[in-house]
Amino acid sequence: MSGPPTRVFTARLAGIAVFDPAGDQVGRVRDVVVALRLGSLPPRVLGLVVEVAPRRPVFLPITRVTVVEADAIVFDGRLNVRRFQQRASETLVIGELLDRTVRLCDSGDPVTVVDVAMEPTRTRDWLVTKVAVRRGRAGRHGLRRRGELVVLDWNAVEGFSAVEHGQGAAGVIAAFANMKPADLAGIVHELPEKRRTEVAVALDDERLADVLEELPEDDQIEILSKLEADRAADVLEAMGPDDAADLLGELPVEQRERLLTLMEPQEAAPVRRLLTYADDTAGGLMTTDPVVVPPDATVAETLARIRNPDLNPALAAQVYVCRPPTATPTGRYLGTVHFQRLLREPPPALVSGIVDTELDPLRPTMSLEAVATFLATYNLVAGAVVDENGHLLGAVTIDDVLDHLLPEDWRETVMDAAAEEGADPEEEALRRAEEIR
């Protein structure tokens, strides 16, 4: 390696950009793969899990890495884009070692793994040599204050190979704190079932709700079933009503009703309404939380509403003008205002003067194909859904239409898709050699 660092803490690698020899970014680091060895021998680093488009984890042998910096990894040679499949002899550092409870060899006191460090050897191998741990009471290694962090040699702790139940997940969550929900969902999907549950349980309600919305259906059901009923209800409340309805619609009737009963009435009501519609209709596709303003709202007030960073970009593209009440189902629907029109008008102007009344709204019973045709015909990313009495029920966004037009398992297909290329001989030889060791 050219100028390698003397020590690298692995959790800090999460999310770092990976560049090929030409300087083009090919992906980001998601984890470090190591081979645990017998006794106190330090684990050998096999390589990195790198996520490349479209959300596919691939394996980069550590021998190919030439530069490790605070904000970049550079490798030489060719990156094999065959999907990474973890083997029984391999361990993921961030996904499986962080938050593990191990013991100090000299005292037997329990400590929690916060991070591990790897270092290069003169033979170009990398070994895990240090463990950053935290514990709560005084010990022989100077861990005097509650939560004090100390870096120890690898052979000063034991218990990494034992199966641990109830392993925490704070370290994993911290490592991926800035990751987009869709990308974090890909990481969660790849974890072993035990760790997937532990990480999901440790996420806060809002973050878990965002991740659930991006996971394949089977993962959603599995995780929700592992949560306490009250916690599951809280997470469902944090999800978009349409996503919550889709998930609840896959559960047995008794379980669905129990969770709906545990939800706050005002949160459960729109979900119950959505469950009355078929999945492949405008009513089943819509969200009940579009941006709605009264006719006397100003352009400035309306623009402030769509500036909300938590708002779905498709929902922010247009605003629906209705007479009070403005919560769905609203008072009489008057029309739509497109955000580009808002940008062209003076801030004090009223939205009632710029409403598009020529665009017919969707009806809740319209089919998926009819909704898709409507959006395509008028070049829209969302459309209002209005009942026969003229009340706005919600809005259908293009992302939900695509979600239902694609094959049912499209999320899992994206996460699990493997390239058609064969295995890289060098990579396979390296990994097989580590299995023999």
Rosetta blueprint (number, residue, H / E / L):
1 M L
2 S L
3 G L
4 P L
5 P L
6 T L
7 R L
8 V E
9 F E
10 T H
11 A H
12 R H
13 L H
14 A L
15 G L
16 I L
17 A E
18 V E
19 F E
20 D L
21 P L
22 A L
23 G L
24 D L
25 Q E
26 V E
27 G E
28 R E
29 V E
30 R E
31 D E
32 V E
33 V E
34 V E
35 A E
36 L L
37 R L
38 L L
39 G L
40 S L
41 L L
42 P L
43 P L
44 R E
45 V E
46 L E
47 G E
48 L E
49 V E
50 V E
51 E E
52 V E
53 A L
54 P L
55 R L
56 R E
57 P E
58 V E
59 F E
60 L E
61 P E
62 I H
63 T H
64 R H
65 V E
66 T E
67 V E
68 V E
69 E L
70 A L
71 D L
72 A E
73 I E
74 V E
75 F E
76 D L
77 G L
78 R L
79 L L
80 N L
81 V L
82 R L
83 R E
84 F L
85 Q L
86 Q L
87 R L
88 A L
89 S L
90 E L
91 T E
92 L E
93 V H
94 I H
95 G H
96 E H
97 L H
98 L L
99 D L
100 R L
101 T E
102 V E
103 R E
104 L E
105 C L
106 D L
107 S L
108 G L
109 D L
110 P E
111 V E
112 T E
113 V E
114 V E
115 D E
116 V E
117 A E
118 M E
119 E E
120 P E
121 T L
122 R L
123 T L
124 R L
125 D L
126 W E
127 L E
128 V E
129 T E
130 K E
131 V E
132 A E
133 V E
134 R E
135 R E
136 G L
137 R L
138 A L
139 G L
140 R L
141 H L
142 G L
143 L L
144 R L
145 R L
146 R L
147 G L
148 E E
149 L E
150 V E
151 V E
152 L E
153 D E
154 W H
155 N H
156 A H
157 V E
158 E E
159 G L
160 F L
161 S L
162 A L
163 V L
164 E L
165 H L
166 G L
167 Q L
168 G L
169 A L
170 A H
171 G H
172 V H
173 I H
174 A H
175 A H
176 F L
177 A L
178 N L
179 M L
180 K L
181 P H
182 A H
183 D H
184 L H
185 A H
186 G H
187 I H
188 V H
189 H H
190 E H
191 L L
192 P L
193 E H
194 K H
195 R H
196 R H
197 T H
198 E H
199 V H
200 A H
201 V H
202 A H
203 L L
204 D L
205 D H
206 E H
207 R H
208 L H
209 A H
210 D H
211 V H
212 L H
213 E L
214 E L
215 L L
216 P L
217 E H
218 D H
219 D H
220 Q H
221 I H
222 E H
223 I H
224 L H
225 S H
226 K H
227 L L
228 E L
229 A H
230 D H
231 R H
232 A H
233 A H
234 D H
235 V H
236 L H
237 E H
238 A H
239 M L
240 G L
241 P H
242 D H
243 D H
244 A H
245 A H
246 D H
247 L H
248 L H
249 G L
250 E L
251 L L
252 P L
253 V H
254 E H
255 Q H
256 R H
257 E H
258 R H
259 L H
260 L H
261 T H
262 L H
263 M L
264 E L
265 P H
266 Q H
267 E H
268 A H
269 A H
270 P H
271 V H
272 R H
273 R H
274 L H
275 L H
276 T L
277 Y L
278 A L
279 D L
280 D L
281 T E
282 A H
283 G H
284 G H
285 L H
286 M L
287 T E
288 T L
289 D L
290 P L
291 V L
292 V E
293 V E
294 P L
295 P L
296 D L
297 A L
298 T E
299 V H
300 A H
301 E H
302 T H
303 L H
304 A H
305 R H
306 I H
307 R L
308 N L
309 P L
310 D L
311 L L
312 N L
313 P H
314 A H
315 L H
316 A H
317 A L
318 Q E
319 V E
320 Y E
321 V E
322 C E
323 R L
324 P L
325 P L
326 T L
327 A L
328 T L
329 P L
330 T L
331 G L
332 R E
333 Y E
334 L E
335 G E
336 T E
337 V E
338 H E
339 F H
340 Q H
341 R H
342 L H
343 L H
344 R H
345 E L
346 P L
347 P L
348 P L
349 A L
350 L E
351 V H
352 S H
353 G H
354 I L
355 V L
356 D E
357 T L
358 E L
359 L L
360 D L
361 P L
362 L E
363 R L
364 P L
365 T L
366 M L
367 S E
368 L H
369 E H
370 A H
371 V H
372 A H
373 T H
374 F H
375 L H
376 A H
377 T H
378 Y L
379 N L
380 L L
381 V L
382 A E
383 G E
384 A E
385 V E
386 V E
387 D L
388 E L
389 N L
390 G L
391 H E
392 L E
393 L E
394 G E
395 A E
396 V E
397 T E
398 I H
399 D H
400 D H
401 V H
402 L H
403 D H
404 H H
405 L H
406 L L
407 P L
408 E L
409 D L
410 W H
411 R H
412 E H
413 T H
414 V H
415 M H
416 D H
417 A L
418 A L
419 A L
420 E L
421 E L
422 G L
423 A L
424 D L
425 P H
426 E H
427 E H
428 E H
429 A H
430 L H
431 R H
432 R H
433 A H
434 E H
435 E H
436 I H
437 R L
